[in-house]
């Protein structure tokens, strides 16, 4: 039946899916504990840094007990997608001021969160890490900006982060705050 559909609307109807675009990014329209699975691919790296704690907490709120979240997060410098001569982690060498002035824009915003920051964010929101896959790249030729200089090298080398997370019971939550820098 799936192979016979001629549009996404037909596919969604067949599978009982609802395509939702909420320009504000709010998930409030959905009830607590209403989904078994939340999935994202190539999206979270483009969400404004200050909006992430609320968004990730909302994902947890939506999940049923023992529900799952599966995310693929592109932590590479997207300039590399267009120019293969650029390091996939070139943005690690830009100060915050340079990044804001030259690269940060509304067309293709990148929040520059690194692997350890993502893991801390999900833990702080009540997720348990079940499985992780990180795709590394050599960054030995980069001069790291101050914001990244103290971070774990393995975290900085990660260009793609794939996470399988489970909604942890409230009693097992611990606080791991994300830095606002």
Backbone as ProteinMPNN parsed JSONL, in Angstrom:
{"seq_chain_A": "XXXXXXXXXXXXXXXXXXXXXXXXXXXXXXXXXXXXXXXXXXXXXXXXXXXXXXXXXXXXXXXXXXXXXXXXXXXXXXXXXXXXXXXXXXXXXXXXXXXXXXXXXXXXXXXXXXXXXXXXXXXXXXXXXXXXXXXXXXXXXXXXXXXXXXXXXXXXXXXXXXXXXXXXXXXXXXXXXXXXX", "coords_chain_A": {"N_chain_A": [[0.814, -1.202, 0.0], [1.958, 1.214, 0.756], [3.762, 1.696, -1.311], [2.066, 2.437, -3.327], [1.112, 4.991, -2.89], [0.856, 8.466, -3.824], [1.564, 10.874, -2.809], [2.802, 12.809, -0.011], [0.722, 13.502, 1.708], [-1.153, 11.452, 1.24], [0.341, 9.273, 2.161], [0.699, 9.936, 4.889], [-1.965, 9.849, 5.735], [-2.573, 7.142, 5.269], [-0.846, 5.919, 7.117], [-1.711, 6.982, 9.466], [-0.552, 9.294, 10.368], [0.137, 12.671, 11.384], [1.075, 15.627, 9.953], [2.809, 18.226, 11.327], [3.505, 21.594, 11.584], [4.809, 23.95, 13.556], [5.331, 27.153, 13.878], [6.434, 28.556, 16.038], [7.787, 26.64, 17.374], [6.78, 25.403, 19.554], [5.608, 22.689, 21.531], [3.355, 22.43, 22.953], [0.742, 21.831, 22.168], [0.398, 19.136, 22.284], [-0.505, 16.426, 24.377], [0.643, 15.427, 27.682], [2.691, 12.513, 28.056], [2.015, 11.26, 25.575], [3.253, 10.07, 23.398], [5.187, 7.328, 22.159], [7.597, 7.463, 20.939], [10.0, 9.871, 19.982], [11.53, 11.524, 17.35], [14.315, 12.965, 15.679], [16.146, 14.303, 12.953], [18.955, 15.823, 11.897], [18.073, 18.3, 12.816], [18.212, 19.447, 15.451], [20.679, 20.767, 15.79], [20.223, 23.172, 14.647], [18.516, 24.582, 16.202], [17.867, 27.35, 18.271], [20.198, 28.058, 20.761], [19.419, 28.948, 23.393], [16.806, 28.089, 23.453], [16.835, 25.365, 23.566], [16.917, 23.865, 26.145], [14.217, 24.034, 27.008], [12.848, 22.904, 24.81], [13.89, 20.268, 24.768], [13.057, 19.38, 27.287], [10.327, 19.478, 26.836], [10.078, 17.454, 24.916], [10.587, 15.24, 26.527], [8.405, 15.438, 28.265], [6.313, 14.798, 26.539], [6.68, 12.118, 26.039], [5.645, 8.782, 26.727], [5.823, 6.806, 29.776], [8.96, 5.205, 29.936], [9.309, 5.799, 27.272], [10.934, 6.506, 24.1], [13.578, 8.48, 22.662], [15.096, 9.359, 19.683], [17.809, 10.677, 18.103], [19.596, 12.294, 15.513], [22.257, 14.288, 15.263], [23.819, 16.837, 13.614], [26.889, 17.988, 14.102], [28.782, 19.293, 12.703], [30.603, 21.895, 10.969], [28.695, 23.624, 8.772], [29.585, 24.891, 6.519], [31.456, 23.258, 5.425], [29.928, 21.442, 4.061], [29.53, 22.634, 1.664], [32.02, 23.401, 0.768], [34.539, 21.394, 0.459], [37.185, 21.69, 1.151], [37.357, 22.906, 3.544], [37.696, 22.501, 7.059], [35.675, 20.121, 8.75], [35.074, 20.975, 11.274], [35.614, 23.67, 11.443], [34.398, 25.925, 12.6], [35.091, 25.807, 15.28], [37.306, 27.302, 15.662], [36.551, 29.92, 15.716], [35.951, 32.857, 17.587], [33.31, 33.806, 19.869], [32.364, 36.391, 19.215], [33.342, 36.754, 16.574], [32.088, 34.613, 15.331], [29.342, 35.325, 15.627], [29.292, 37.727, 14.166], [30.189, 37.021, 11.535], [29.127, 34.498, 10.789], [26.792, 33.556, 12.136], [23.456, 33.368, 11.434], [20.045, 33.763, 10.257], [19.376, 32.172, 8.148], [20.81, 29.753, 8.032], [21.209, 28.863, 10.774], [23.443, 27.71, 13.27], [23.941, 26.126, 16.298], [26.297, 25.358, 17.574], [26.702, 23.554, 19.695], [28.434, 21.01, 21.426], [29.313, 17.488, 21.627], [29.495, 16.663, 24.452], [28.003, 18.697, 25.642], [25.491, 18.255, 24.513], [24.895, 15.709, 25.593], [24.812, 16.329, 28.337], [22.667, 18.112, 28.355], [20.47, 16.462, 27.608], [20.532, 14.623, 29.75], [20.029, 16.363, 31.91], [17.435, 17.0, 31.344], [16.071, 14.737, 31.921], [16.544, 12.334, 30.55], [17.767, 9.08, 29.809], [20.739, 7.837, 28.59], [20.925, 5.409, 26.173], [22.146, 4.343, 23.909], [24.888, 5.371, 21.874], [26.355, 6.871, 19.046], [29.14, 8.272, 17.631], [30.606, 10.209, 15.132], [33.856, 10.819, 14.386], [36.338, 13.403, 13.552], [39.537, 14.589, 12.511], [40.937, 17.214, 14.334], [43.32, 18.398, 14.787], [44.76, 20.419, 13.497], [43.468, 22.768, 13.97], [43.144, 25.931, 15.598], [41.832, 26.331, 18.592], [39.04, 28.243, 19.644], [38.473, 30.228, 22.59], [36.058, 29.482, 23.898], [35.869, 26.752, 23.329], [38.244, 25.613, 24.106], [38.597, 24.327, 26.62], [37.152, 22.014, 26.435], [36.534, 18.469, 26.119], [38.535, 16.618, 23.92], [37.554, 14.471, 22.336], [34.842, 15.083, 22.327], [34.853, 17.461, 20.863], [35.788, 16.57, 18.395], [33.695, 15.234, 17.296], [31.456, 14.938, 14.62], [29.017, 14.007, 13.758], [26.374, 13.054, 15.745], [24.672, 10.451, 17.054], [21.967, 9.475, 18.928], [20.306, 7.289, 21.151], [17.832, 7.46, 23.394], [16.142, 7.107, 26.531], [13.172, 7.867, 28.286], [13.719, 8.696, 31.477], [12.731, 7.632, 34.776], [11.353, 10.056, 37.041], [12.525, 9.938, 39.587], [15.141, 9.146, 39.147], [16.492, 11.24, 38.032], [19.112, 13.614, 37.583], [20.841, 16.704, 37.975], [22.401, 18.308, 35.306], [23.606, 20.972, 34.245], [23.551, 22.955, 31.238], [26.04, 24.909, 29.732], [25.769, 28.415, 29.218], [27.365, 29.831, 27.556]], "CA_chain_A": [[0.0, 0.0, 0.0], [2.842, 2.376, 0.826], [4.344, 1.931, -2.63], [1.035, 2.95, -4.235], [0.757, 6.39, -2.614], [1.436, 9.431, -4.763], [1.894, 12.124, -2.129], [3.009, 12.679, 1.433], [-0.588, 13.539, 2.362], [-1.713, 10.098, 1.162], [1.139, 8.413, 3.035], [0.357, 10.265, 6.27], [-3.321, 9.34, 5.985], [-2.466, 5.686, 5.317], [-0.143, 5.508, 8.333], [-2.298, 7.628, 10.632], [0.353, 10.364, 10.798], [-0.289, 14.058, 11.211], [2.216, 16.507, 9.728], [2.581, 19.432, 12.107], [4.533, 22.628, 11.575], [4.485, 24.983, 14.529], [6.392, 28.137, 13.633], [7.074, 28.97, 17.289], [8.539, 25.509, 17.902], [6.114, 24.895, 20.751], [4.994, 21.36, 21.493], [2.275, 22.493, 23.94], [-0.524, 21.306, 21.654], [0.353, 17.704, 22.534], [-0.711, 16.061, 25.782], [1.684, 14.689, 28.393], [2.727, 11.049, 27.907], [1.183, 10.886, 24.431], [4.023, 9.42, 22.338], [6.153, 6.305, 22.539], [8.861, 7.749, 20.272], [10.266, 11.191, 19.414], [12.667, 11.368, 16.451], [14.756, 14.113, 14.893], [17.323, 14.067, 12.124], [19.512, 17.032, 11.318], [17.266, 19.456, 13.208], [18.546, 20.057, 16.74], [21.821, 21.657, 15.65], [19.741, 24.453, 14.109], [17.621, 25.199, 17.18], [18.559, 28.367, 19.067], [20.819, 27.519, 21.976], [18.638, 29.233, 24.601], [15.511, 27.403, 23.37], [17.02, 23.914, 23.666], [16.475, 23.216, 27.393], [12.748, 23.943, 27.024], [12.442, 21.953, 23.777], [14.226, 18.903, 25.186], [12.144, 19.057, 28.395], [9.024, 19.224, 26.211], [10.144, 16.114, 24.315], [10.443, 14.284, 27.622], [7.023, 15.529, 28.742], [5.445, 14.14, 25.563], [6.893, 10.676, 25.993], [5.057, 7.871, 27.708], [6.865, 6.198, 30.617], [9.876, 4.353, 29.169], [9.327, 6.195, 25.865], [12.252, 6.659, 23.501], [13.924, 9.599, 21.787], [16.209, 9.007, 18.809], [18.227, 11.913, 17.44], [20.829, 12.391, 14.757], [22.607, 15.699, 15.376], [24.978, 17.21, 12.811], [27.674, 18.973, 14.845], [29.83, 19.792, 11.809], [30.48, 23.221, 10.377], [27.967, 23.383, 7.53], [30.349, 25.415, 5.393], [32.131, 22.096, 4.853], [29.008, 20.773, 3.134], [29.618, 23.342, 0.384], [33.423, 23.549, 0.412], [35.202, 20.231, 1.068], [38.532, 22.042, 1.593], [37.21, 23.472, 4.892], [37.58, 21.498, 8.116], [34.305, 19.919, 9.217], [34.897, 21.624, 12.57], [36.243, 24.986, 11.308], [33.8, 26.91, 13.504], [35.714, 25.735, 16.598], [38.379, 28.289, 15.738], [35.983, 31.274, 15.749], [35.463, 33.381, 18.862], [31.868, 34.083, 19.847], [32.134, 37.648, 18.487], [33.563, 36.503, 15.146], [31.012, 33.724, 14.887], [28.107, 36.108, 15.509], [29.429, 38.733, 13.116], [30.406, 36.484, 10.198], [28.507, 33.213, 10.446], [25.482, 33.299, 12.72], [22.394, 34.011, 10.66], [18.745, 33.094, 10.312], [19.229, 31.267, 7.009], [21.303, 28.433, 8.412], [21.717, 29.0, 12.138], [24.047, 26.535, 13.901], [24.135, 26.492, 17.709], [27.664, 24.967, 17.938], [26.805, 22.68, 20.86], [29.304, 19.863, 21.205], [28.827, 16.205, 22.132], [29.308, 16.68, 25.909], [26.909, 19.615, 25.958], [24.241, 17.561, 24.163], [24.646, 14.654, 26.582], [24.423, 16.99, 29.589], [21.326, 18.67, 28.153], [19.486, 15.374, 27.673], [20.513, 14.12, 31.136], [19.376, 17.366, 32.756], [16.005, 17.001, 31.033], [15.458, 13.494, 32.374], [16.731, 11.229, 29.619], [18.822, 8.109, 30.07], [21.416, 7.46, 27.355], [20.922, 3.961, 25.952], [23.186, 4.055, 22.923], [25.471, 6.553, 21.243], [27.327, 6.716, 17.972], [29.746, 9.565, 17.301], [31.517, 10.142, 13.995], [34.91, 11.806, 14.655], [37.194, 13.966, 12.505], [40.772, 15.146, 13.065], [40.912, 18.672, 14.52], [44.642, 18.762, 15.296], [45.284, 21.618, 12.827], [42.665, 23.945, 14.314], [43.404, 26.713, 16.804], [40.524, 26.384, 19.229], [38.59, 29.466, 20.305], [38.413, 30.111, 24.046], [34.839, 28.754, 24.284], [36.023, 25.316, 23.122], [39.581, 25.179, 24.536], [38.546, 23.475, 27.814], [36.295, 20.844, 26.196], [37.127, 17.181, 25.811], [38.879, 16.522, 22.492], [36.629, 13.542, 21.673], [33.592, 15.824, 22.12], [35.071, 18.431, 19.79], [36.023, 15.869, 17.136], [32.434, 14.639, 16.842], [30.751, 15.671, 13.56], [27.643, 13.497, 13.745], [26.062, 12.413, 17.014], [23.407, 9.718, 17.015], [21.62, 9.109, 20.295], [19.078, 6.596, 21.52], [17.587, 7.858, 24.78], [14.871, 6.658, 27.102], [12.634, 8.725, 29.339], [14.066, 8.148, 32.787], [11.778, 7.984, 35.825], [11.712, 11.295, 37.735], [13.353, 9.662, 40.761], [16.536, 8.906, 38.776], [17.042, 12.43, 37.388], [20.139, 14.428, 38.217], [20.998, 17.971, 37.27], [23.623, 18.536, 34.541], [23.268, 22.189, 33.509], [24.28, 23.304, 30.025], [26.623, 26.247, 29.845], [25.098, 29.375, 28.343], [28.343, 30.566, 26.767]], "C_chain_A": [[0.85, 1.255, 0.0], [3.408, 2.706, -0.546], [3.344, 2.527, -3.617], [0.704, 4.426, -4.011], [1.495, 7.329, -3.557], [1.78, 10.761, -4.108], [2.152, 11.836, -0.65], [1.674, 12.689, 2.172], [-1.233, 12.163, 2.363], [-0.97, 9.152, 2.111], [0.783, 8.659, 4.496], [-1.019, 9.713, 6.631], [-3.29, 7.818, 6.15], [-1.869, 5.214, 6.638], [-0.723, 6.105, 9.611], [-1.41, 8.714, 11.203], [-0.308, 11.715, 10.607], [0.966, 14.907, 11.059], [1.922, 17.832, 10.401], [3.777, 20.365, 11.953], [4.045, 23.719, 12.504], [5.607, 26.003, 14.47], [7.107, 28.596, 14.91], [7.952, 27.862, 17.867], [7.902, 24.882, 19.124], [5.52, 23.51, 20.514], [3.795, 21.284, 22.442], [0.951, 21.893, 23.456], [-0.697, 19.812, 21.925], [0.286, 17.416, 24.027], [0.505, 15.336, 26.362], [1.55, 13.201, 28.087], [1.934, 10.559, 26.697], [1.938, 10.166, 23.309], [4.962, 8.375, 22.925], [7.543, 6.63, 21.996], [8.879, 9.183, 19.759], [11.548, 11.051, 18.607], [13.021, 12.704, 15.826], [15.995, 13.724, 14.11], [17.786, 15.368, 11.497], [18.794, 18.305, 11.694], [17.845, 20.179, 14.424], [19.749, 20.999, 16.683], [21.45, 23.037, 15.141], [18.775, 25.169, 15.049], [18.437, 26.179, 18.021], [18.986, 27.77, 20.405], [19.955, 27.736, 23.222], [17.268, 28.566, 24.605], [15.632, 25.898, 23.624], [16.585, 23.293, 24.991], [14.955, 23.048, 27.46], [12.273, 22.9, 26.015], [12.709, 20.516, 24.212], [13.348, 18.467, 26.364], [10.742, 18.751, 27.856], [8.997, 17.844, 25.553], [9.951, 15.048, 25.387], [9.002, 14.251, 28.128], [6.078, 14.754, 27.826], [5.54, 12.625, 25.591], [6.158, 9.931, 27.104], [6.172, 7.34, 28.6], [7.654, 5.167, 29.807], [9.841, 4.634, 27.665], [10.748, 6.491, 25.403], [12.36, 7.948, 22.701], [15.154, 9.167, 20.989], [16.554, 10.245, 18.0], [19.527, 11.702, 16.686], [21.148, 13.883, 14.667], [23.89, 15.947, 14.595], [25.725, 18.314, 13.546], [28.822, 19.531, 14.003], [29.547, 21.229, 11.401], [29.84, 23.033, 9.005], [28.632, 24.003, 6.314], [31.048, 24.262, 4.673], [31.23, 21.336, 3.887], [29.108, 21.377, 1.73], [31.046, 23.455, -0.13], [34.212, 22.464, 1.138], [36.639, 20.523, 1.503], [38.533, 22.603, 3.012], [37.1, 22.326, 5.898], [36.119, 21.345, 8.529], [34.031, 20.55, 10.587], [35.548, 23.018, 12.584], [35.696, 25.985, 12.322], [34.383, 26.873, 14.914], [36.812, 26.787, 16.761], [37.862, 29.727, 15.813], [35.559, 31.66, 17.159], [33.959, 33.611, 18.743], [31.571, 35.339, 19.027], [32.303, 37.453, 16.985], [32.454, 35.634, 14.584], [29.72, 34.506, 14.666], [28.167, 37.065, 14.319], [29.466, 38.117, 11.717], [29.523, 35.287, 9.813], [27.093, 33.017, 10.969], [24.425, 34.085, 11.96], [21.117, 33.201, 10.751], [18.562, 32.074, 9.195], [19.66, 29.859, 7.38], [21.986, 28.524, 9.774], [22.284, 27.661, 12.618], [24.379, 26.926, 15.339], [25.519, 26.138, 18.259], [27.765, 24.185, 19.247], [27.637, 21.462, 20.485], [28.764, 18.639, 21.938], [28.546, 16.237, 23.642], [28.179, 17.584, 26.341], [25.557, 18.977, 25.632], [23.898, 16.503, 25.205], [24.185, 15.25, 27.903], [23.006, 17.547, 29.493], [20.251, 17.582, 28.259], [19.392, 14.788, 29.083], [19.751, 15.072, 32.04], [17.87, 17.401, 32.532], [15.328, 15.689, 31.384], [15.514, 12.354, 31.383], [17.895, 10.361, 30.068], [19.429, 7.726, 28.722], [21.471, 5.941, 27.257], [22.019, 3.575, 24.969], [23.613, 5.339, 22.238], [26.4, 6.135, 20.126], [27.829, 8.108, 17.628], [30.721, 9.361, 16.148], [32.579, 11.225, 14.165], [35.628, 12.287, 13.392], [38.424, 14.557, 13.2], [40.668, 16.668, 13.154], [42.279, 19.195, 14.942], [45.202, 20.036, 14.66], [44.51, 22.889, 13.175], [43.189, 24.62, 15.569], [42.052, 26.948, 17.46], [40.249, 27.739, 19.861], [38.436, 29.182, 21.8], [37.216, 29.28, 24.51], [35.019, 27.238, 24.234], [37.32, 24.754, 23.718], [39.56, 24.213, 25.718], [37.786, 22.165, 27.592], [37.113, 19.606, 25.84], [37.347, 17.058, 24.3], [37.926, 15.589, 21.739], [35.28, 14.221, 21.406], [33.723, 16.775, 20.936], [35.254, 17.765, 18.433], [34.751, 15.28, 16.535], [31.761, 15.525, 15.782], [29.305, 15.238, 13.399], [27.449, 12.732, 15.042], [24.693, 11.762, 16.891], [23.146, 9.17, 18.407], [20.323, 8.338, 20.35], [18.921, 6.82, 23.017], [16.247, 7.317, 25.241], [14.456, 7.646, 28.187], [12.895, 8.058, 30.672], [12.974, 8.498, 33.788], [12.262, 9.236, 36.562], [12.672, 11.054, 38.892], [14.825, 9.477, 40.406], [17.193, 10.118, 38.128], [18.089, 13.103, 38.263], [20.27, 15.695, 37.389], [22.373, 18.068, 36.626], [23.364, 19.777, 33.701], [24.145, 22.377, 32.28], [24.83, 24.703, 30.18], [25.951, 27.168, 28.846], [26.069, 30.129, 27.461], [28.298, 30.208, 25.308]], "O_chain_A": [[0.522, 2.24, -0.662], [3.52, 3.878, -0.904], [3.748, 3.071, -4.645], [0.074, 5.047, -4.867], [2.596, 7.038, -4.025], [2.24, 11.682, -4.784], [1.782, 10.789, -0.119], [1.505, 11.967, 3.155], [-1.8, 11.745, 3.373], [-1.59, 8.327, 2.782], [0.588, 7.712, 5.258], [-1.206, 9.169, 7.719], [-3.91, 7.275, 7.064], [-2.328, 4.227, 7.214], [-0.28, 5.775, 10.711], [-1.497, 9.028, 12.39], [-1.198, 11.878, 9.773], [1.826, 14.908, 11.94], [0.925, 18.487, 10.1], [4.921, 19.965, 12.168], [3.004, 24.334, 12.273], [6.709, 25.749, 14.955], [8.274, 28.984, 14.854], [8.771, 28.116, 18.75], [8.437, 23.92, 19.675], [5.001, 23.21, 19.439], [3.278, 20.198, 22.704], [0.126, 21.488, 24.276], [-1.801, 19.28, 21.812], [0.937, 18.081, 24.833], [1.285, 14.718, 25.637], [0.448, 12.693, 27.885], [1.247, 9.541, 26.787], [1.312, 9.698, 22.359], [5.463, 8.521, 24.04], [8.548, 6.144, 22.515], [7.904, 9.656, 19.176], [12.543, 10.524, 19.105], [12.137, 13.488, 15.482], [16.795, 12.905, 14.562], [17.089, 15.947, 10.664], [18.887, 19.299, 10.975], [17.953, 21.405, 14.416], [19.819, 21.944, 17.469], [22.258, 23.965, 15.194], [18.273, 26.245, 14.723], [19.557, 25.876, 18.432], [18.223, 27.074, 21.074], [19.777, 26.815, 24.019], [16.629, 28.483, 25.654], [14.627, 25.232, 23.87], [15.922, 22.257, 24.965], [14.468, 22.018, 27.926], [11.391, 22.098, 26.324], [11.855, 19.645, 24.045], [12.939, 17.308, 26.43], [10.057, 17.866, 28.368], [7.988, 17.143, 25.632], [9.235, 14.07, 25.176], [8.447, 13.183, 28.388], [5.137, 14.121, 28.305], [4.597, 11.928, 25.214], [6.067, 10.386, 28.244], [7.344, 7.412, 28.229], [7.073, 4.358, 29.083], [10.29, 3.808, 26.87], [11.648, 6.7, 26.216], [11.38, 8.441, 22.142], [16.129, 8.67, 21.553], [15.706, 10.799, 17.3], [20.437, 11.021, 17.159], [20.394, 14.648, 14.065], [24.924, 15.342, 14.878], [25.253, 19.449, 13.608], [29.73, 20.169, 14.534], [28.417, 21.711, 11.478], [30.404, 22.341, 8.158], [28.275, 23.671, 5.184], [31.209, 24.292, 3.453], [31.724, 20.657, 2.987], [28.809, 20.716, 0.736], [31.262, 23.592, -1.334], [34.518, 22.614, 2.321], [37.257, 19.687, 2.162], [39.594, 22.758, 3.617], [36.48, 21.301, 5.613], [35.402, 22.34, 8.645], [32.877, 20.644, 11.006], [35.985, 23.483, 13.637], [36.449, 26.804, 12.849], [34.189, 27.82, 15.676], [37.196, 27.117, 17.883], [38.656, 30.657, 15.959], [34.89, 30.889, 17.847], [33.408, 33.609, 17.642], [30.631, 35.351, 18.233], [31.484, 37.939, 16.205], [31.944, 35.888, 13.493], [29.077, 34.36, 13.627], [27.204, 37.191, 13.563], [28.833, 38.644, 10.801], [29.214, 35.096, 8.637], [26.277, 32.374, 10.308], [24.494, 35.31, 11.858], [21.115, 32.082, 11.265], [17.692, 31.207, 9.282], [18.965, 28.888, 7.082], [23.188, 28.29, 9.899], [21.681, 26.61, 12.4], [25.027, 27.946, 15.571], [25.867, 26.603, 19.345], [28.836, 24.161, 19.854], [27.55, 20.952, 19.368], [27.863, 18.75, 22.77], [27.45, 15.869, 24.062], [27.469, 17.28, 27.299], [24.594, 19.136, 26.382], [22.754, 16.407, 25.648], [23.261, 14.727, 28.526], [22.236, 17.46, 30.449], [19.237, 17.774, 28.931], [18.296, 14.49, 29.558], [18.923, 14.645, 32.844], [17.114, 17.785, 33.425], [14.126, 15.541, 31.165], [14.631, 11.497, 31.37], [18.876, 10.846, 30.632], [18.704, 7.333, 27.808], [21.996, 5.27, 28.145], [22.734, 2.595, 25.178], [22.821, 6.263, 22.046], [27.142, 5.161, 20.25], [27.039, 9.015, 17.366], [31.556, 8.457, 16.18], [32.264, 12.414, 14.1], [35.541, 11.675, 12.327], [38.345, 14.976, 14.355], [40.349, 17.331, 12.167], [42.384, 20.329, 15.411], [46.063, 20.676, 15.264], [44.868, 23.974, 12.716], [43.631, 23.948, 16.501], [41.222, 27.688, 16.931], [41.11, 28.313, 20.528], [38.288, 28.032, 22.212], [37.349, 28.461, 25.419], [34.393, 26.516, 25.009], [37.47, 23.536, 23.82], [40.435, 23.351, 25.808], [37.779, 21.3, 28.468], [38.229, 19.698, 25.33], [36.456, 17.358, 23.506], [37.532, 15.895, 20.614], [34.648, 13.967, 20.381], [32.818, 16.882, 20.109], [34.901, 18.356, 17.412], [34.747, 14.872, 15.374], [31.527, 16.711, 16.015], [28.464, 16.018, 12.952], [28.255, 11.872, 15.396], [23.687, 12.432, 16.655], [23.99, 8.489, 18.991], [19.353, 8.686, 19.677], [19.774, 6.418, 23.809], [15.338, 7.099, 24.441], [15.294, 8.187, 28.908], [12.36, 6.988, 30.962], [12.35, 9.552, 33.67], [13.469, 9.445, 36.688], [13.544, 11.883, 39.151], [15.684, 9.635, 41.274], [18.348, 10.033, 37.711], [17.978, 13.157, 39.487], [19.853, 15.737, 36.232], [23.393, 17.93, 37.302], [22.941, 19.656, 32.551], [25.32, 22.012, 32.275], [24.152, 25.587, 30.704], [25.601, 26.744, 27.745], [25.65, 30.989, 26.686], [29.067, 30.75, 24.515]]}, "name": "protein", "num_of_chains": 1, "seq": "XXXXXXXXXXXXXXXXXXXXXXXXXXXXXXXXXXXXXXXXXXXXXXXXXXXXXXXXXXXXXXXXXXXXXXXXXXXXXXXXXXXXXXXXXXXXXXXXXXXXXXXXXXXXXXXXXXXXXXXXXXXXXXXXXXXXXXXXXXXXXXXXXXXXXXXXXXXXXXXXXXXXXXXXXXXXXXXXXXXXX"}
